[in-house]
Amino acid sequence: MRVRLAGRTPVGPLPSTFARRVFDGAHLRALLCARGHRRLMVTFDHWVEGKAGWSVAAPSKAFEENGFDQLRIQSLRNDWFINADTPAFERAINQLARRYDRVHALGYSMGGYGAFRFAGALRLNQILAVSPQYSIHPDVVPFEKGYLTEARGFDPVHGAMRADALPALRAQILADGFNPVDLRHAAMIAGVLPGVSVIRLGAGGHPATGVMQEGGRGFTAHRAAMTEGLDASLVRAAHRACRRASPGYWRRLARMAERSGRMGLMAYARGQMGRDGAR
């Protein structure tokens, strides 16, 4: 399916807000921008340092122009969407998802976890998840040290991903090929849920779209999420095109090379960091 980035104008003005709250709880919200389309794009809040309030969200013009209604999943805090609201929230989003012919999801980090965790309730056809977690509870993922504060209140049973959520689900995980923690999360998700493939973006960072973001192609993940069948060539090509001028890429590559004892590669990467194009 060809994705439009500009061109067709829908009837009436483009949406500027999520006008309807499908679910409005003390901890979770589901905000809908409905334009009468038969496809739904679901996006999620991501982890924000010190998060203690509702984020500001606006619908995507590109999603609208490509024929998607939009659902935004919000959490009051960095709790990975697992809290007292979760059971009622799942019932509400399931009722909404039944109205659509296809449902896609795009999530980053905590939001990527949310896409997999609620795949069944949302009746998802496909997911593009960027550097998602399998869990944050130390009993489940003892290698994950980045979210120990948030993990104190995380219920590992309620937050577990279900292997039988959607057997026909197709999903791609974008992960930094040099980040062992993110790769272990990705492997655990792929081990539980069928139809999941892992796309390695070397030195992409966390989230793994960091090189594309620095190169002005951060929207590539949105394009890929809209494309039925999840065309991995879009993100691979954008990542490769942006590497040379990305200071973050060379910095992460230098760190990886140093850890693995590849001093020649480390010196080369550090030298590239000083080039004009990578500043």
C-alpha positions in Angstrom: 0.0 0.0 0.0 1.4 3.4 -1.0 1.5 5.9 1.9 0.5 9.6 1.3 2.6 12.2 3.0 0.8 15.1 1.3 -1.9 15.5 -1.3 -5.5 14.3 -0.7 -7.5 16.7 1.5 -10.3 15.1 3.6 -13.7 16.6 3.7 -13.7 19.4 6.3 -10.7 20.8 8.3 -8.0 18.5 9.5 -8.4 17.6 13.2 -6.4 19.5 15.8 -7.6 17.7 18.9 -8.7 14.4 20.2 -12.4 15.3 20.6 -13.8 12.3 22.4 -12.7 10.4 25.5 -13.4 6.7 25.0 -12.1 6.1 28.5 -11.5 8.7 31.2 -10.1 7.2 34.3 -8.1 8.4 37.2 -5.0 6.7 35.8 -5.7 6.0 32.1 -7.3 7.8 29.2 -8.1 6.8 25.7 -8.7 9.8 23.3 -10.3 9.4 19.9 -10.1 11.5 16.8 -12.8 10.0 14.6 -13.3 11.0 10.9 -15.3 8.1 9.7 -12.5 5.9 8.4 -12.5 2.1 8.5 -8.9 1.9 9.8 -7.7 2.9 13.3 -4.1 4.0 14.3 -3.4 3.6 18.0 -0.5 5.5 19.6 0.7 5.5 23.2 2.4 7.7 25.7 6.1 7.0 26.2 8.2 7.2 29.3 8.9 10.8 30.4 11.2 11.6 33.3 9.3 12.7 36.4 5.9 12.2 34.6 3.1 13.1 36.9 0.3 14.4 34.7 -1.5 14.1 31.4 0.6 14.7 28.3 -0.5 17.0 25.5 -1.4 15.1 22.4 -2.5 16.2 18.9 -3.7 14.0 16.1 -1.3 13.3 13.2 -2.1 15.0 9.9 -0.4 12.2 8.0 -2.5 9.5 9.7 -5.6 11.4 8.8 -4.5 11.9 5.2 -3.9 8.2 4.8 -7.3 7.2 6.0 -6.9 6.4 9.7 -9.0 7.4 12.7 -6.7 7.9 15.7 -6.7 6.6 19.2 -4.2 8.0 21.8 -3.6 5.9 24.9 -2.4 8.0 27.9 -1.2 7.2 31.4 -1.0 9.7 34.2 2.3 8.3 35.3 5.1 6.1 34.1 3.3 2.9 35.1 3.4 1.0 31.8 -0.5 1.4 31.7 -0.9 -1.2 34.5 -3.0 0.2 37.3 -6.4 0.0 38.9 -8.0 1.4 35.7 -6.6 -1.3 33.4 -9.5 -3.9 33.4 -12.2 -1.3 32.6 -9.9 0.4 30.1 -9.4 -2.8 28.2 -13.2 -3.4 28.0 -13.7 0.2 26.6 -11.0 0.0 24.0 -12.2 -3.5 22.9 -15.7 -2.2 22.2 -14.2 0.7 20.1 -11.8 -1.6 18.2 -14.7 -3.8 17.0 -16.0 -1.0 14.8 -12.9 -1.0 12.5 -11.8 -3.2 9.7 -8.1 -2.9 10.5 -6.3 -1.6 13.6 -2.6 -0.6 13.6 -0.4 0.4 16.5 2.8 2.5 16.9 4.6 2.7 20.2 7.9 3.8 21.6 9.6 2.2 24.6 6.8 2.1 27.3 4.3 2.7 24.4 5.7 -0.2 22.5 5.1 -2.4 25.6 1.6 -1.1 25.7 0.9 -2.0 22.1 1.8 -5.7 22.8 0.1 -5.8 26.2 -3.2 -4.5 24.8 -3.0 -6.2 21.4 -5.9 -8.5 22.2 -8.1 -5.8 23.6 -7.4 -3.6 20.6 -7.8 -6.5 18.1 -4.6 -5.3 16.4 -3.6 -6.4 12.9 -0.1 -5.1 13.2 2.3 -3.3 15.5 5.4 -1.3 14.9 7.2 -1.1 18.3 10.4 0.9 18.9 12.6 -0.4 21.7 9.7 -1.9 23.7 10.0 -3.7 27.1 8.7 -7.2 27.7 8.2 -6.3 31.4 9.8 -4.0 33.9 9.5 -6.2 37.0 12.9 -7.4 38.2 11.6 -11.0 38.8 10.7 -11.2 35.1 13.5 -9.1 33.6 16.4 -9.0 36.1 18.7 -7.5 33.4 16.5 -4.3 33.2 18.0 -1.7 35.6 16.6 1.4 33.9 13.2 1.4 35.5 13.6 0.1 39.0 11.6 3.0 40.6 8.6 2.4 38.3 8.9 -1.4 38.8 8.1 -1.1 42.5 4.4 -0.7 41.7 4.3 -2.9 38.6 2.1 -6.1 38.8 4.0 -8.7 36.8 0.9 -11.0 36.5 -1.5 -8.2 35.4 1.2 -6.8 33.1 2.2 -10.1 31.5 1.9 -10.4 27.7 -0.4 -13.2 26.6 0.8 -15.7 24.0 -2.8 -16.3 22.8 -3.6 -12.6 22.4 -3.9 -12.6 18.6 -2.4 -15.5 16.7 -2.6 -13.7 13.4 -0.9 -10.5 14.7 2.1 -9.3 12.7 4.6 -7.0 14.4 8.0 -5.5 14.0 10.3 -4.4 16.7 13.0 -1.8 16.0 15.9 -2.2 18.4 19.5 -0.9 18.6 21.6 -3.9 17.5 24.3 -2.9 19.9 22.0 -2.5 23.0 21.9 -5.9 24.7 19.1 -5.0 27.1 16.7 -3.8 24.4 17.6 -6.9 22.3 16.8 -9.2 25.2 13.4 -7.5 25.6 12.8 -7.9 21.9 13.7 -11.6 22.0 11.4 -12.3 24.9 8.5 -10.6 23.1 9.2 -12.6 19.9 9.5 -15.8 22.0 6.0 -15.3 23.4 4.0 -13.8 20.5 4.0 -15.3 17.1 4.5 -13.2 14.0 7.0 -10.8 15.6 10.3 -9.9 13.8 13.2 -7.9 15.1 14.8 -5.2 13.0 18.3 -4.3 14.2 19.3 -0.7 13.8 22.9 -0.6 14.9 23.8 2.3 17.3 20.3 3.7 16.9 20.0 4.3 20.6 17.0 4.1 22.8 14.6 4.5 21.2 16.2 2.9 18.2 15.0 5.6 15.8 17.5 8.1 17.3 19.7 8.2 14.3 16.7 8.9 12.0 15.5 11.6 14.3 18.9 13.3 14.2 18.8 13.1 10.4 15.4 14.6 10.1 13.7 11.3 9.2 12.1 10.5 12.5 8.7 10.3 10.7 9.9 7.1 8.9 8.5 5.0 11.7 5.1 6.6 11.2 5.2 5.8 7.5 6.1 2.2 8.2 3.3 1.8 10.7 0.8 3.0 8.1 2.0 0.5 5.5 0.1 -2.8 5.6 2.6 -5.6 5.9 5.2 -3.4 7.7 7.8 -2.7 5.1 11.2 -3.0 7.0 13.1 -1.5 4.0 11.7 2.0 4.9 13.4 2.1 8.3 16.5 0.3 7.3 17.1 2.7 4.4 16.4 5.8 6.5 18.7 4.6 9.3 21.6 3.9 6.8 21.1 7.3 5.1 21.3 9.2 8.4 24.2 7.3 10.0 27.1 9.3 8.5 26.0 12.7 9.8 24.7 11.5 13.1 26.9 12.3 16.2 24.8 10.0 18.3 25.5 7.1 16.0 29.3 7.6 16.1 29.3 8.2 19.8 27.4 4.9 20.5 29.5 3.0 18.0 32.7 4.3 19.8 31.3 3.1 23.2 30.4 -0.3 21.8 33.8 -0.7 20.2 35.6 0.3 23.4 33.6 -2.2 25.4 34.4 -5.0 23.0 38.1 -4.1 22.8 38.0 -3.0 19.1 40.3 -0.1 19.6 40.7 0.6 15.8 37.0 0.9 15.3 36.7 3.1 18.5 39.4 5.5 17.1 37.7 5.7 13.7 34.3 6.3 15.3 35.7 9.1 17.5 37.3 10.6 14.5 34.0 10.7 12.6 32.4 12.5 15.6 34.7 15.4 14.8 33.7 15.7 11.2 31.6 18.7 10.2 28.6 16.6 9.1 28.5 14.8 12.4 28.5 17.8 14.7 
